[in-house]
Amino acid sequence: MLAMILEAPGKPLVLKNLPMPVPAAEQVLIKVIACGVCRTDLHIVDGELQSPHLPLIPGHEIIGVVAAKGAAVQHLEAGDLVGVPWVAYTCGTCKYCLSGRENLCENALFTGYTVNGGYATFTTAWEQYCLPLPSMYASASGAPLLCAGLIGYRSYRMAPSDARHIGMYGFGAAAHILTQIAVYQGKEVYAFTRPGDQRAQEFALRLGAVWAGDSRQKPPEPLDAAIIFAPDGRLVPKALADVDRGGVVICGGIHMSAIPSFPYSLLWEERVVRSVANLTREDGRLLLQQAPLVPVKTTTQVFELHQANEALQMLRSGEVHGAAVLVMPLEE
């Protein structure tokens, strides 16, 4: 199979021809159709997330078809369409797994970080962590749902159910999916972008946001909840200033720069700051029930597998419109 390999943090990925992986008893072999390029991949490649399994095949927004299965696989069959997300495996026995919080599992493995991922023509995955997909997402368009969608949806679920005015800071892959869901549910979305990013602001308005501006601006209405997708810690006190009393600021990224100090008055009146870590299979089930109803339509910028470094650089420099996705060659 072909794969893009990270040999050391800070180095470009290398295209290699590797032996086909063999699925373990509880795993399936997946022929990859497409794999999204996530900001978390960028944090791994750039060395901001420590201790990846090296050499590593990155990628955790995988759309593919089951090609073979291990001896203990019970529910999936060859030809089934599946998605493979960030959480690759949880132990099922630690206090977090036993209390319904498998996203915090002490022994978790992560796709494209501690186990090989989807920047390849084939990959393996544990059956229980593969998500059956609607056929409408059997292409590059489905890939962003597997991380931008899933982590974004978990973040969105942390907002109070009666929140009406919702701010989204950093209008990229996650926010463009979440905006569609929020608008479908009757919410008002306020989109915050990099200063001067008129293109992203216009994109947000086309998707149904009621207001779009840069991250330095104040929204026209106090927010009930704010979700921060941009990895900029300076946005935390800014979002606290934008939310109404009792409002929630949700940090949806796995990595963020240092949060500057801020006066207690920004937190007072029962405002809340919280993070979101990973996802659960329940998040996946709920999102994949909701997405076809909207229906969620992703905006993607497609790259071939060997162009992974180019896709990462464009993501790094803020040039990706919507979500970057790698598509696999038709023949290996």
C-alpha positions in Angstrom: 0.0 0.0 0.0 1.0 3.6 -0.3 1.2 5.8 2.8 2.5 9.2 3.8 4.8 8.7 6.8 5.9 11.1 9.6 9.4 10.0 10.5 10.2 12.9 12.9 8.2 15.9 14.2 9.0 19.1 12.2 9.9 17.1 9.1 7.8 16.8 5.9 5.8 13.6 5.4 7.4 11.0 3.1 5.5 8.9 0.6 6.4 5.2 0.9 5.2 1.8 -0.4 4.6 -0.4 2.7 3.4 -4.0 3.3 -0.4 -4.3 3.6 -1.4 -4.2 7.3 -3.0 -7.4 8.8 -6.1 -6.9 11.0 -6.0 -8.3 14.5 -8.9 -10.6 15.7 -11.2 -7.6 16.6 -10.1 -5.4 13.8 -11.1 -4.8 10.1 -8.9 -3.9 7.2 -10.3 -0.8 5.5 -9.7 0.4 2.0 -9.5 4.1 2.4 -11.6 6.3 0.1 -10.6 9.7 1.7 -9.1 11.1 4.9 -9.5 14.6 6.2 -6.6 16.8 7.1 -7.2 18.1 10.6 -5.5 20.8 12.6 -4.7 18.1 15.1 -2.6 16.4 12.4 -0.8 19.7 12.1 -0.1 19.8 15.8 1.3 16.3 15.6 3.5 17.0 12.5 4.7 20.3 14.0 5.7 18.6 17.3 3.1 20.5 19.4 1.5 17.2 20.6 4.1 15.1 22.3 5.0 11.4 22.0 3.4 10.3 18.7 4.1 6.7 17.7 6.9 7.0 15.2 7.2 6.3 12.3 3.5 7.3 12.0 0.8 7.4 9.4 -1.3 10.4 10.4 -5.0 11.0 9.7 -8.1 10.4 11.8 -11.0 11.5 9.6 -11.2 8.3 7.6 -13.9 7.2 5.1 -13.5 3.7 3.8 -14.9 0.3 2.9 -14.2 -2.9 4.9 -11.9 -5.1 2.8 -11.3 -7.9 5.3 -12.0 -8.7 8.9 -10.4 -10.4 11.8 -11.6 -13.7 13.3 -13.5 -12.1 16.2 -15.3 -9.4 14.2 -19.1 -9.9 14.6 -21.0 -7.1 12.9 -19.1 -5.7 10.0 -18.8 -7.4 6.6 -16.7 -6.8 3.5 -18.1 -3.9 1.5 -19.5 -2.0 4.5 -19.0 1.7 4.5 -17.5 3.0 7.7 -15.8 6.1 9.2 -12.9 5.9 11.6 -12.5 8.8 14.1 -9.8 10.1 16.5 -10.6 7.6 19.3 -9.3 4.3 18.1 -9.7 2.2 21.2 -10.7 2.5 24.9 -10.2 -0.1 27.6 -13.7 -0.4 29.0 -12.5 -1.0 32.5 -11.1 2.3 33.9 -13.2 4.6 36.0 -13.9 6.9 33.0 -15.1 4.1 30.7 -17.2 2.6 33.5 -18.9 6.0 34.1 -19.8 6.7 30.5 -16.8 9.0 29.8 -14.8 6.8 27.4 -13.4 10.0 25.9 -11.3 10.4 29.0 -10.1 6.7 29.1 -6.8 6.3 30.8 -5.6 3.7 28.3 -7.1 5.1 25.1 -5.4 4.9 21.7 -5.8 7.6 19.1 -6.0 7.1 15.3 -3.1 8.8 13.5 -1.3 9.6 16.7 -0.6 6.5 18.8 -1.8 4.1 16.1 -1.5 4.5 12.3 -4.2 6.4 10.6 -5.6 7.2 7.2 -3.0 9.0 5.1 -2.7 5.7 3.3 -4.6 3.5 0.8 -5.4 0.9 3.5 -5.6 1.0 7.3 -6.8 -1.2 10.2 -9.3 -0.3 12.9 -11.1 -1.9 15.8 -14.6 -2.9 14.8 -16.3 -1.4 17.8 -14.8 2.0 17.0 -15.8 2.1 13.4 -18.9 4.2 12.7 -21.4 3.0 10.1 -22.0 5.8 7.6 -24.9 6.9 5.5 -24.2 6.3 1.8 -24.5 10.1 1.0 -21.1 10.5 2.8 -19.2 7.8 0.9 -16.7 10.3 -0.6 -14.4 13.2 0.4 -17.4 15.1 1.6 -17.9 12.7 4.5 -14.4 12.9 5.9 -14.8 16.2 7.8 -17.7 14.7 9.8 -15.2 12.3 11.5 -13.4 14.9 13.5 -14.4 18.5 12.7 -17.9 17.2 12.8 -17.6 14.9 15.8 -15.5 17.1 18.1 -17.5 20.1 17.0 -20.7 18.4 17.8 -19.5 17.4 21.2 -18.5 21.0 21.8 -21.9 22.1 20.6 -23.7 19.7 22.9 -21.9 21.4 25.9 -23.8 24.6 25.2 -27.1 24.9 27.2 -29.9 23.4 25.3 -31.8 26.7 25.4 -28.9 28.8 24.2 -30.1 30.9 21.2 -27.2 33.2 20.4 -24.0 31.1 19.8 -20.6 32.4 18.9 -18.1 30.4 16.9 -14.5 31.6 17.0 -12.4 30.3 14.1 -14.6 29.6 11.1 -13.1 26.5 9.5 -13.9 22.9 9.1 -15.8 22.4 12.4 -17.7 25.7 12.5 -18.9 25.3 8.9 -20.5 22.0 9.9 -21.9 23.2 13.2 -23.4 26.3 11.7 -25.6 24.2 9.5 -26.8 22.1 12.4 -27.4 25.2 14.6 -29.3 27.0 12.0 -31.4 23.9 11.3 -32.3 23.9 15.0 -33.3 27.5 15.1 -30.2 29.0 16.7 -28.5 32.3 15.7 -24.8 31.9 14.9 -22.3 34.7 15.2 -19.1 33.9 13.3 -15.7 35.2 14.4 -12.8 35.0 11.9 -9.2 36.1 11.7 -9.0 39.9 11.2 -9.4 40.7 7.6 -10.7 37.3 6.5 -13.5 38.6 4.4 -13.8 35.3 2.5 -14.5 33.3 5.7 -17.0 35.9 6.9 -18.9 35.8 3.6 -18.8 31.9 3.8 -20.3 32.0 7.3 -23.1 34.3 6.2 -23.9 32.1 3.2 -24.3 29.1 5.6 -26.9 31.1 7.7 -24.9 32.9 10.3 -26.7 36.1 11.3 -23.5 38.1 11.8 -19.8 37.6 10.9 -16.9 39.7 11.9 -13.3 39.4 13.0 -12.3 38.2 16.4 -11.5 41.7 17.8 -15.1 42.8 17.3 -18.0 42.6 19.7 -21.1 40.8 18.6 -24.3 42.8 18.2 -26.0 40.7 20.9 -24.6 39.1 24.1 -23.9 35.4 23.5 -25.5 32.6 25.4 -22.5 30.3 24.5 -19.2 30.6 22.7 -17.3 27.8 21.1 -13.6 28.4 20.4 -12.1 26.3 17.6 -9.1 28.5 16.8 -6.0 27.5 18.8 -5.5 31.0 20.2 -5.7 31.3 24.0 -6.2 35.1 23.7 -9.8 34.3 22.5 -10.8 32.9 26.0 -11.0 36.3 27.8 -12.4 37.8 24.6 -15.2 35.2 24.5 -15.9 35.7 28.2 -16.4 39.4 27.5 -18.8 38.5 24.7 -21.0 36.0 26.6 -24.0 37.1 28.8 -24.3 36.3 32.5 -24.5 32.5 33.0 -22.9 32.0 29.6 -20.5 29.2 28.7 -17.2 29.4 26.8 -16.3 26.0 25.3 -12.7 25.3 24.1 -13.1 22.7 21.4 -9.4 22.2 20.4 -6.9 19.6 21.6 -4.2 22.3 21.6 -4.3 26.0 22.4 -1.7 28.7 23.0 -1.3 30.1 26.5 -4.4 31.8 27.9 -3.5 35.3 29.2 -4.6 36.5 32.6 -7.9 38.3 32.9 -9.9 40.0 35.6 -12.3 38.0 37.7 -15.1 40.3 36.6 -15.1 38.5 33.2 -15.8 35.2 34.9 -18.2 36.5 37.5 -22.0 36.2 37.2 -21.7 32.4 36.8 -19.9 32.4 33.5 -18.2 29.1 32.8 -15.0 28.1 30.8 -14.6 24.4 29.9 -12.7 22.2 27.5 -13.8 19.3 25.4 -11.6 16.3 25.1 -11.8 13.7 22.3 -15.3 12.1 21.7 -17.5 9.2 22.5 -19.1 6.7 20.2 -22.4 8.2 21.3 -21.3 11.6 19.9 -20.7 9.8 16.6 -24.1 8.1 16.7 -26.0 11.3 17.4 -24.1 13.4 14.8 -24.6 10.8 12.1 -28.3 10.7 12.9 -28.6 14.5 12.7 -26.3 15.2 9.7 -28.6 13.6 7.0 -31.6 15.5 8.3 -30.2 18.9 7.8 -28.6 17.8 5.5 -25.1 18.8 6.3 -23.1 19.6 3.2 -19.3 20.0 3.7 -17.1 22.3 1.7 -13.9 20.6 0.9 -10.6 21.3 -0.8 -9.4 18.0 -2.2 -5.8 16.9 -2.5 -4.2 13.7 -3.7 -2.5 11.5 -1.2 1.0 12.6 -2.3 0.0 16.2 -1.7 -0.4 15.8 2.1 2.4 18.2 2.8 0.9 20.8 0.6 -2.5 20.4 2.4 -0.8 20.7 5.8 1.0 23.9 4.7 -2.2 25.5 3.4 -3.9 24.6 6.7 -1.0 26.1 8.6 -1.2 29.3 6.7 -5.0 29.6 6.9 -5.5 29.2 3.1 -7.9 26.2 3.3 -11.5 27.1 2.6 -13.8 24.7 4.5 -11.9 21.4 5.1 -8.9 19.8 3.4 -9.3 16.2 2.4 -6.9 13.7 0.9 -8.3 11.3 -1.7 -6.7 8.0 -2.5 -5.6 6.8 -6.0 -8.0 4.5 -7.7 -5.3 1.9 -8.1 -2.5 1.1 -5.6 
